[in-house]
Amino acid sequence: MSLTKVSRTLTEIKPSLIRRFLDVARRRPGTIDLTIGDPSHKTPSHVIEAYVRALREGKVKYSTSRGIYELREAIADKYRREYGLDYSPDEVVVTVGASEAIFSTIRALIDPGDEVLIPDPGFVQYEPAVRICHGKPIHHPLLEEKDYLPDVEAMKELISKRTRVIVMNTPCNPTGSVFTRDILKAIIDLAEDHDLIVVSDEVYEKFTYDGVTHECIATYSPERVIVINSFSKTYSMTGLRVGYLLGPRELVEHIFLIHFYNVTQTSTPAQYAALAALRGPHDFLKEAVELYDRNRKAILRALDRLRIPYVRPKGAYYVFPRIDMFGMSSMEFAKWLVEHAGVAVVPGVAFGDKGKAHVRISFSQRTDLVEEAAERLIKALEGFSKNR
Ligand SMILES: Cc1ncc(COP(=O)(O)O)c(C=O)c1O
């Protein structure tokens, strides 16, 4: 058998440009990395302690595949307390990060050739996940002139007999937009009219600014929504790989099958860390949001000074400025920035065609680095036309 004989599906899938730019940044010493969405606030000490305690207590064997009961109970309690939603622990599956939850959910909901509406620009996993599951990704644009909120009327035009799922993400990576209540209700109306399931990725729920708060779309129609969330960002524990999904029992049972046959479970000690995370205290969170807000302002000040247009991010920790004024593609611009400013960002095209004239700047790094990067951007780009 030829070693090059791989599934044809894979020939359409390329490695993430984010990782590629991260590698570029790491190869050039002194580059400030504003590519990746890893949080920089300190992982709460009670989370670390619970992880170590779980190891010491020998909690290193298989757990229940859908996640330890206390953790699923704590997740259900969180949704009751914060959003007034009434999930039972059996309607929760603890996953290997939100990434696995997204993948397992899409795999469970579609058959080959089914269509899935995904945002463009959107998080880099959605399109490959749909393709790997033999589905057809249909891009629904998040337009800059609409503050990167979905145009639900326009989404309607993209629905066909094969459409099964709408994937949405708020607060949004890469744009920082936070969907309004009206948008959420309109998405639910659309899903009801066409009998679709909404998969809502809410991993940045706790990071919002300017007095905006996140709303969970499931509050408008829990029976139509799979909510996806994670401990990665909120608790700064991206490497422990704990996420989860919640939804109506019948759907969750099917998603669970994919989860079970693919990964069996997520790490047992990491689940104990996640349980401690949810039990709190949560006082670290206010400081974390203040940190990202400070970083956001430092980057926005630099963009203002350079007269680079952007939509003010209200959530997550990204801004998605338009850079076509520099006469380069997003790829060329990102490379130019590494070389001339020592700052790595992600070319917007990594997030879909609608990102071609943009770059994504992550402001999740330590404040001193973000401030230094803002200075470097000003220095390199103020002199841009002179030095080219
Ligand atoms: C929108 C979005 N969803 C999901 C994820 C994946 O999160 P996790 O670490 O829980 O797999 C990320 C990570 O960057 C993200 O930005």
The ligand as a Gaussian input file, in Angstrom:
#p B3LYP/6-31G(d) Opt

LIG

0 1
 C      -13.810000      30.148000      19.759000
 C      -13.012000      29.039000      20.332000
 N      -13.614000      27.862000      20.554000
 C      -12.935000      26.820000      21.071000
 C      -11.595000      26.916000      21.386000
 C      -10.879000      25.706000      21.909000
 O      -10.824000      25.705000      23.283000
 P      -10.290000      24.460000      24.128000
 O       -8.945000      24.801000      24.651000
 O      -11.283000      24.317000      25.241000
 O      -10.295000      23.270000      23.248000
 C      -10.932000      28.127000      21.172000
 C       -9.485000      28.247000      21.462000
 O       -8.803000      29.139000      21.020000
 C      -11.658000      29.215000      20.628000
 O      -11.073000      30.395000      20.379000

